[in-house]
Structures are given as structure tokens and as C-alpha cells.
Amino acid sequence: MGKLLVLTLLGAGLALIGERLVALRQRTNASREVRSVEPRSCHLIEGLENGSEDIDILPSGLAFISSGLKYPGMPSFAPNEPGQIFLMDLNEQNPRVQALNISGDFDKASFNPHGISTFIDEDKTVYLYVVNHPHMKSTVEKFKFEEQQHSLVHLKTIKHELLKSLNDIVVLGPEQFYATRDHYFTNFFLVLLEIILDLRWSHVLFYSPREVKVVAKGFSSANGITVSLDKKYFASRMFYLRSLKS
């Protein structure tokens, strides 16, 4: 009787895992046919051989690019090198990238940049906010962009108990931003279990020095996020596109 119960539970567990894998495959369109398409005017930008995760473009045409992300379950092109922020001028006919030097009280050796977002104040000073994963944890780093020196000055590290497993960020004002959490767990194997079981525990949160709160929840994975020009609507990729009204 005991063996029969164990076999029944084992069979039910395997059936559940199989059903979840099929659901995951359908949800991520993993079964669709992928066709090879020859790029036309696209070409590899030299200097970004270690990959690029996110990009944010200023009205002037200057673009910030985060590179070198290391994340559990993802291949890394340079596992022993810290991540970097690159600058590219899209006004040039043949844009090239330049790695920005980072100064200030900041551990550059553990820099692991993910999503990025910029904010320009009334004095035209540019601030860059970066989702960082030092030692596989999550923080948000605030930098000041020194255009003449083509460098970043580290100003602050933002931490909070809700700022975990962060993916992307969109800045609204001085130290005010929305951020996405792509998974609830931080352990790689628990993340796999979360995906297989389709545990919709990830969310979008709002941060300010006065208030930190979850503003939307119940998602399998909250990925990139952006904002409309009037800042009334936000869109985030969560295996599907969903708009969020501020």
C-alpha cells in the first residue's frame, strides 16, 4: 500500500512538471519556427564583444550602454571581468563606443550592470541610474555624467528590502523610479522551480526616498520597463506587453 501511494504521488508530480513545461513552452513561444534572416545595414559595434544588456539615449544623441552582465543561468562572455558602461554618439556617421571611467567610492571590481535609465535636471545635468548585481545581489547605483571628461561619478548606492532580483528601471525624477523584479527567488534552482510551476510572484515597484511600494504584481516575470512621454503610462514586458497607468 505504501509503495502504491509513493508511485501515485511520483506519477502525479511528474505529470504536473510535464504540464508546466508544456505551458512554459507555449507561453514563451519556444516551439515557433525560427528563420535565419540576413541583416541589412546592421553591423557589430567594436568594443561590445562582451555583449550589451540595455541602452538609454539622451535627446542630444548620446547613448549609454550597459555591458558584461553576469546572471545565474546566462552565459557570460567575460566571466572574470567587471561590467562596464559605454558611451556612444549616435550623431557620428560611424558611431564608436568608449568605456566610461567611474570615480568615487564605488567597488568597480564587482560592477555587474543590468537595466539603466537617465534623468536630466533643470541645470541640464545628466544622472544615470543603473541596476547592479554585485555578488548576485541587487542595488541601484546613481551616477553623475561628466560630459567633458566622458566619465561617471558615483554618488549613491540605493538599497531596500523590496529591491531584489531587479531587471530594469525607468527614472521619473531625482531618486524616483519604477523598477521590475523578474523573479521572486534569488537562488538559481529555486528560480527554475518558480518558472516551471509558473509562480506569479514577480512585480513592479515604485521607489522614492519617502515611499517604496509594489504597484503591480502577479506576473511570471517582469522584464523591461518604459514610460510614455507624458509619464501617464508605463509598459513592461512580462511574457506579454501590459500597460500600467501611473
N, C-alpha and C positions, 0 to 999 in steps of 0.2 A: 504494500500500500504506500509505504514511504517512497520507494523508487518511482512508482507511478506518479506521485504528486510532484517529485523533483523533475521528472521528464515533462510533465504537463506545464509546469512553470517555465522550464527551459524553452519548450516549444513556443509558449506564449511570448516569452521575452524575445526570441529570435524573430517571431512574426512581427512584433512591434518594431524592432530595429529595421527589419526589411521594409515595412510600410513607411517608416520615417525616412529611409534612404531614397525610396521612390518619390516621396513628397518633396524632399530636398532637391532631387534631380529635376523635377518638374518646375519647382519654384525658381531655380537658378538657370533654367533653360539649358542645362548641361547636355541634353540629348539632341539639341538642334544641330543641324549641319553647319560646319564652319568652312567657308570657301576662302581660298587664297586670293587676295587682291593685291596687285602690284601698285605701290604708292606712286603718285604722280610727282607733285612738287615737294614731297616730304623728304627730309634727309636728316641723318643723325647729327646732333649738335656735339661737337668735340668738347670734351671735358665732363660730360654727363654719362660716362660709361658705367658708373655705379648706379644708374637709374635715377629717375625723378619721381617724387610722390605727389607733390602739389605745386601749384603756381598761382600767384596773385599779381595782377597787372595794375600799375598806377595809371592815372589819367595822362601822365607825361609819356607813357610808353615804356617805362622801366618795369621789368618783371623780376619778381623774386621767385626762386625755385628751391624747394627742399629736396635733398638728395641723400641717399645712403641709409634709408630706413631698414632697421632690423626688427623683425616681428616674429613671434612664435608661429611656426608652420610655413613661413615665407622664405624663399631662397634669398640669400644676400650675396651681392656681387663683391663686397669688400667687408667680410665679417670682422676683420681686425682693425678697421679704420673707423674713426668717428664720422658722424654725419656732417653735412655742410649746408650752408645757404649760398646759392649762387645768384648773381645779378646778370641780367641780360637786357640790352637796349634794343627794343623791337623797332626803333626808328632807323636802325642801320640796315643797309641793303643785305649784308651777310652777318646777322647777329652772332656774337660770340658770348660765352659765359665767363664770368670772373668770380672766383670764390671770395666771399666776403670775410675779412678778418673780424674776429669777435674779441672785444676787450671788455674789461670789467670783472667783477667777482663771479666767475662762471666756470664750471667744470667742462671744458671743451672735449676732454677725452671720453666722456660718457654722453655726448650730444647725439641724440637719436631722433631727428626731426620728422614729423608726420604732417598733419594739416597746418596751413598757415593762413593768416589774414592780416590786412593792413588797415591803419586808421590815420587820417591826416587831420591835424587840429587847425585852429584858426590862424596860427602862425606858419602854416604850411610845413610843419614838422611831421615827418613820417615815422610812425611806430609800427613795428612788425611783431605780431603775436604768433607764437609757434607752439603747437602741441609737441611735447617732448616726452620720450620714454627712457629716461636714464635708469639703467639696471632693470628694464622692463616694467617700470612704474610709470605713472602719468602725471605730468605737470604742464603748466602753460608758462612759457617764457616770454617776457616783454623786452623788446629791444628798441633802441632809437637808431634810426638810419642816418649816418653821416655821409651825405652825398658827395661832398668834396673829397673825402678820404676813401670813399667806397668801402665803408666798414659799418659794423653794428656794435653799439654799446649796450651791454646787458644792464637792464635796470632793475628787474624784479623776477622772482620765481613765484608763481601763483599755485597754491596747493589747497585742496579741500577734500573732504571725505567723499563727496559726490564726483570728484574729478578722477574717475578710474576708467581704464580701458578706453580712453578717448581716441577719437578718429579724426574729426575735423572741427573747425572753428570758424565763426564769422563774427567780426567785431562791429559793434554798434557805436561805441563811444569810448572814452577813457576808462579802461578796465571794465567794460561792459560787453559781454559776448554771449552768443549761443554756441553750444558745443554738442557733438554727438558721441554717444557711447556705443561702440559696435558690439560689445559682448558684456555680459554681466560678470562672468568669471575672468580671472587673470591667468589661472593655470591652464596650460595648453590642452591637457587631456580633458579637463572639465569644459573647456570651450568646445572641444569636439563633441562631447556629450550634449552640451547645450544646443549645438547645431542639429545633431541627429534627432533629438527629442523635440526640436522646434520650440524651445522655451523662449517665449516672447518677453524677455526681461530687460532688453536694452531700451534706451530712452534718449530724449533730447532735453538738455538742461539750460537754464539761464544763470549767468553769473554776473554779479556786481559786488563791490565791496560791502554793500549793505544787505544784499539778499542773494541766496543761492537756492534754486529750486528746480524740480523736474517740471517741465511744461508739456511734455508729450511722452507717452510710454506705451508699452505693449507691442514692441517691434522685435522681429527676429534679429535684425542687425541694422543699427542706424549708422549710415556711412557718411558721405559728403553732405555739406550743407551750404546753401547760398541764400541771399536776400534780394528782394526786389528793390528797385531804385528808390521807391517811396518808403521802404522799410516796413511795409504793412504785411508782407507775406514772405514766408520762408519756405524753401523747398529742400527736402532731404531725400537722398536715395536710401531706401530701406527694402531692397529686393524689388521695390516698385517706387514710383515717384509719388510723394504725398506733399501737399502744401500745408503749411502751418501758419495760421493768422496770429500776428503778434498781439 
